[in-house]
Amino acid sequence: MPELSDVGNEFIRGEIEQFVARPDEIERMITLFSRASPALQDVAAALIDGDDEAVDTLTRAQLEAGVTALEIMDDGLIAGMALVGIKFRENFIFVPEVLACARAMKAGMAHIEPILSASGIDPVGKVVMGTVKGDLHDIGKNLVIMMLRGSGFEVVDLGVDVSPDDFIAAIEDHKPSVVGMSALLTTTMPNMGKTIDAFVDEGLRDRVKVMLGGAPVTQEFAEDMGADGYGKDAMAAVSLAKGLLGVGA
């Protein structure tokens, strides 16, 4: 198993030491970054630092050096955003910092997405995402969407304050394999269950896998609501979506 010393980038090593506490996540972060080349660790570090100009420059340089778009995306952009997601979940950073990191990832993906689109790679699957009725929070949801798209999913974003009827219409219109629901308020969490019940009433529940997420949500709550899974952060949500579709994590 790789150790922290195997991560060559000093900034990233410091970020892991300072901000990642759970043993499983420490192991996951070390594994992610230790497999990346020094140059792609630099891409990840710039993203974590919210430096969109550096991410733009470094991504272009790696493509010109012959590194594949998928490798840059996986080992640089997605790896960096995974650490950002942990820091946000644990309240080490807040909305302004997350938005800066999102801009940085967007700067890198601007070079990556056209290459992936031109390659004709089929999407891993289609996901409909939304924050449930009564809840206007979307930063966490948007992080998950960014990570899903970066991991090869086609994502339909319904936005915030999404009613059961709007989720139902999206299932009928877009025919997704997975529906993701987010809530940040304990008062809106029950609307996740109401939405799932509405899927049952409309005969749609067996057509989609349902995953839940958001700061107050737990695995136990997701099970009680009748969901298929719970993602504690953006990286976990991507692994969950892949697992629900049987394409691995």
N, C-alpha and C positions, 0 to 999 in steps of 0.2 A: 504494500500500500504506500502511495506517495506521501511524503511529509511536507510540512510547510516550507522547509528549506529548499524543496524542489521547485517552488514558485520563484522564478528569477526576479520578477519585478518587485522592487522594495516597497513601492506604494501599495500594491495589491496585498503583499504580505502584511503590511501594517493595517490595512482595512480588515482583513480576515481576523487578525489578532484582536483588534479593537471592537469590532462590531458583530462578529458571528460567535454565538455562544453555544448553540446546540451541537452536541458531538456529531450527529448525523449530517448537519449542515456544514460543519467545519470540514468533515471528510469530503462532502460533495463539492465544496468550493475548491479545496486543494486539488481534488481530482480534475475538476474543470480547468483550472489555470495551469496546473503542472503539465498537462498535455499540450498546451498552446505554445507556439513558438514565441521567442522574446518579442518579436515585432507585433504579434497579435495580442500579447499581454499589454503592450503599449497602447493598442487600440482600446482594449478593455479599460485600462487605467484612465485614459482620456475621457471615455464615456462616463465612468464612475465619478470623475471630477466635473462632469457637465460641460466639457470643452468641445463644443460642436465644430469649431474650426479645426482643431487638432484631429478629431475623428474623421472629418472630411478629407484632410490631407493624408492622414495615415492609411485610410481605406483605399484611396486612389493609388497611393504608392504600393500597397500590397497587391492590388490588381495588376498594376504595371509590372510588378516583379514576378507575376505568374502564379500567385496564390489563388486558389479557386474561390469563387464567390461564396460557396457553401462553407468553406473552411473559415473565411473571414467572419461570416455571419455567426457560425456556431461558436468558434473559439475566441472571437473578439467581442462582437456586439451582444450576442445572447448571454454569454458568460458574464460580461460586465453588468448587464441589466439584471441578471439573477441576484447579484450582490446588492444592487440598488434596491431591488424588491424586498430583500431581508431588512435592509436599513430603514426602509419606509415602514414596513410592518412593525418593527420594534421601536418606532418613534425616534430614531436617531437623525432622520432627515424628514422634511415636511414638503408641502406641495410645491413651493418655489424650486427647491432642489430637484425634486422629481421631474418637474417640467423641463428644467435645464438638461437633465439626463435624457429625457424623452426627445428633446431637440437634437441632442448629440446622436442618439440612435437613428433618428430620422435622417440626419446628414449622411451617416454611413449607408443606410438602407437605400438612399437615393441612387447610389452607385450599384448596389447589389440587386435590387428588385428588377431592373430592366434585363439584367443578365439571366436571372432565374426565369423571368417571363418568356424570354426568347428561347430558353432551353426546352420549353414545352413540358416541364415537369408537372405531373398531375398533382393537385392539392392532396395533402394527407387526408383531409376531410373538411366538411363544412360545419361551422359553429355559429349559432345565433346567440348573441350576448346582450344583456340588458340589466340595468339596475331596476329593482322591482318598484311597484306602485307606491308613491308617497315618499320615495327616497331620491334625493337629488345629487348624491355623491357619485363621482365617476373616476377619480384618479386611480384607485386600485383596479377598477374594471378596465380602464384604458391601458394600464400596464399589462394586464393579462392579454388583452387584445393584441398589443404590440408583440408580446412574446409568442402568442399563437401564430400570428402572421409570419413572424420571423422563423418559426419552426415548420412552416409549410402549409398551414391551415388557411382556408378561405373563411373570413369572418364577416358576418353581418352584424353591425353595431346598431342596436335599437335605441341607444342613449339611456336617459334616466327617466324615472317616474313611469315605467312601462307597465301597463295594465295586463291582466291575464288575456284579455281579448287581443291585445297587440302582439303578445307572444304567440297566441294561437294563429293569428293571421300570418305571422312571419314563418311559422312552421309550414303552413299550407302553401305559402308563396315561394319560399326558398328551399324547402325540403332538406333541412339540415340533419346531420347525424347526431349532433350534440346541441343542447341548449344550456347556456351558462347564465346563472342569476347571481346578482350581487346585492348586498345590503350592508350598510354601515350602522344603521340605527336599530336598536333592539325593538323599537316600536313597529318597524317595517318588516322585520324578519318573518312574522307569520304570513305575510303576503307571498312568501316563497311557497309555503304549503298550499295556500289558496290557489296559486297559479298551477301547481302540480295537480291539484284536485280538478281544476278546470280542464287540464289536458285529459284526465281520466274521463270526465263527463263528455268530452268531445270525441272520445275514442282515439286520441292521439298519443297517449302515454307510451304505448308499445313501439311507436315509430321513432322515438328519440331517447337518447341518454341525457340525464339531467345532472349537472354539477353545480354546486353552490359554493359561494365564497364571500368574504367580507370579514372585517375585524371581529365582530361578535359571534360569528358563525363557528360551530364546532362540528366534528365528525358525528357526534351523538345527535345533534340537532338535525343535521342533514339526513341521517337515517330515520329520525322521527318524522321528518317531512316527506319521506318517501323518495328522496333523491338517490341517484346512483353513486354519488361521491362528493367529496369536499376537498378543495384545494386551499391550503393554509397561506399560500403566497403564489406569485405569478409562475415561478418555476414549477411548483407542485401542480398547479392547474394545467400546465402543458403536459406534464407527465401523466396526469389523470386522464386528460382528453385522449392522449395516445393509447393509454391502457384500456379505456372504455371502447375504443375502436379496434383494439387488438393489433395495434401496429407497434407495440413496444414503447418503452419510456426513454 
